[in-house]
Amino acid sequence: MLLFLGRTLIAPLISFHNTGKAIANGQRAAGLQVTCSPAASTWPAFAFGINVWYMQRELNRVTQAYPGATPGAQVPLAV
């Protein structure tokens, strides 16, 4: 069943949407203004796959909120 869904259009769109929500939650947890939209993470997939670039750009904003943090280090989250 999973192989069948992977060949359709629906499964990747759901994945892009959920990834956009996860990035937005990460921005919120980092105390940043939420600029990542799940819809904006989904629909640009139809335009030459630029949604991957969009999601990476938004995720980079989260990592830039913690300058000097080493990989694996615990960082404080804004609550």
MOWO-V700176 format. One record per pair of residues at least 24 apart in sequence whose ideal C-beta (glycine too) atoms are under 8 Angstrom apart, sorted by the first residue. I is the first residue (numbers start at 1). J is the second residue. D is the distance in whole Angstrom. If there is no record, write none. Layout:
i={I I}
j={J J}
d={D D}
//
This chain:
i={12 13 13 16 16 16 16 16 17 17 19 20 23 23 23 23 26 26 27 27 27 28 29 29 30 30 30 30 30 31 31 31 32 32 32 35}
j={45 42 45 41 42 45 51 55 41 42 55 55 55 58 59 62 59 62 58 61 62 78 77 78 62 65 66 77 78 65 77 78 61 62 65 61}
d={7 5 7 5 5 6 6 8 6 5 6 7 6 5 5 7 7 5 7 7 6 8 5 7 5 4 7 7 6 7 8 3 6 7 6 7}
//
